Amino acid sequence: GLIEDRQGHFDKALAAVRESQRLFRLRAGDKPSSLIAKAGMSIAKILLKLALVEEDPAKRAAMEDEAIERETENVALFEVTCGEDSPLTASALKGLGEALKRRGRLQEALKCFERSYALEAQKDAFDLLAVMEVHNSLFDVHMKLVRTGSELDRAAFRSYMPTVQTALGRV
């Protein structure tokens, strides 16, 4: 599925990754499994890629809604199997934030990006690019909120300073 995704064959990739997740679910039984979440992250990413080119608004919305469902489950599974402060949880939160942003659920997206941002900055395997991607997503949501008539949330920006300081200290 991942090879098909990289080659731009998103429909084939989605089918393959869905099958992988189905098999992981069977193997796990009733137990939570990070493999289910890993496959779920791929499903959500592919759905969002497909939604970008989908012309039918109802189908596009359904794809984005399913991406939200997958990423919500992914966050929960990673929190249980890897921990609330796991790098995998951070990645799933970023994915959930992206899906929520696509659906216009900006306040919810903001919460996901805020949490992901803090986790990315403190990861053992520090990745400045990953921190900057979440940083940009977080600020993009703030700007979208301002464009929709909300006041700029200066207190939120001040609350990000410890995360910024953590990241700067690691560069």
N, C-alpha and C positions, 0 to 999 in steps of 0.2 A: 503494500500500500504506500509506503513512504517513497519508494522509487517512482511509482506512478504519479505521486503528488509532485515530486521534483521535476518530472517530465511534463507536467501540466495536464495530465490525464486525470482530472479531478473526479469524474464520475467513477472510473475504475478504482481510483485510490480510495474513495469513500466506501465502495462495496467491500474492498479488501480489509480495510480497517474496521468496518462494522463486523465483519466475520471474525476478525481477531478478537474484538471485544466480546463477541458472543461466546467464543471458545474460552476466553479468560473467565467469563462469568460462570460457565459450566464447571470449569476446573475449580473455581473458588467456592462453589456452592453458596452457602449463606454467609460466608466470611467476607469481610472487606479485603480488597486486593489493590495494591498500587498498580498492578498491570492493567486492571480494568480502567483505572484513571489515566494511565499513560495512553492507552488506546482511545479513551474518551477525549483527551486533549487533541489528538490527531483528528478525530471526527469533527470536533468543534472548529478547528482551524480550517479544515477542508470545507465545511459548511459555510463558513464566512467567506472563503474564496469564491465558492459557487454563487453565493448570494450577491456578490459584487457584479456578476454578469447576468444574473437572472432578471429578465424583463417583466415577468408577472409579479406585481407587488405582493399578492397573497402568498405566492410560493417563496418569494424572498423573505417575507416576514416569518413564514413557517421555518425556514432554514435558520434564521437568526434566533428565533425562539428555541429551536432545538439546540442550537449552540449554547444558549443560556442554560438550558436544562443539563446538558452534558457537563458544562464547566462548573455548575453548582454541585453536581455529584462529584466531580473531580476534586474540588476543594475539600469537600467533606471526607472523601476517601483518603486523600493525602494527609489531612489533619489526623485521622485515626491511625493510618498505617505508618506515617513518616514523622508526624508531629506538626504542631501549629506553626512552628518557626522553620520548617523545612524549605530548602530551595525549591522543591517540587510544589509545595503549597504556594510559594511566591509566584511561580510560573502559572499555576492554575488560576490564581487570583488575577493576574494580568490578563489571561485569556477571558475570564469572566467579565472583567472590566471592559474589555474590547467589545464583547458581545452585547453587554448592557448599553454601552455607548451607541452602538449601531441602532439599537431599538429606541434610543432617546431617553433611556432611564438613567439620566446623568447623575443624580444624587447617589444612586446605588453604585454606579460605575466609579464615582469618586471614592467611595469607601473601599472598594476593591483595590484601586490604584494606590491609595494611601497606605494600605496594609502591605501590598506588594513592594512598594517603594522602600519602606522601612526594612522589610526582610531582605531585599536585594542588596541594600547597602551594608548589611551585617553578615552576609554569607561568607563562609570560610573560603570558598573559591570565588573571590571577588571578581566581578566582570563589569568593568566600567561601562561598556556598551549596553549591557542589560539594565544597569541602573539608569543610564541616560534615556533608554527607551521608555521605561516606566515613568521617569521624571517628565518626559515630553507628553506622554499620554495623560498624566495627572494634570499638567498645566493646560493641555488642550481641552479637557473637560471643564476646567475653571473658565477658560475663555468662551466656550460654548454657552455656559451658564450666564456669563455677562452679556453675550449677544442675544440671549433670550429675555433679557430684562432684569436679571438678578444683579445685586450689588457684588462688587469684588470682595471676596471673603479674605480680608487681610489677616484675620486671626488664624485662618487655616494656613496661610503662607508662613506666618510666624511659627506655627506648630511643626512645619517641615524642616526648620533650621537644624534641629538635632540630627536629622537624617542627612541633611546636606553636609554638616560637620563630620559625621561618621564617614561619609563617602570621600570627602576631601582628605581626611586623615589616612585614607587607604590608597590614594592615588600616588 
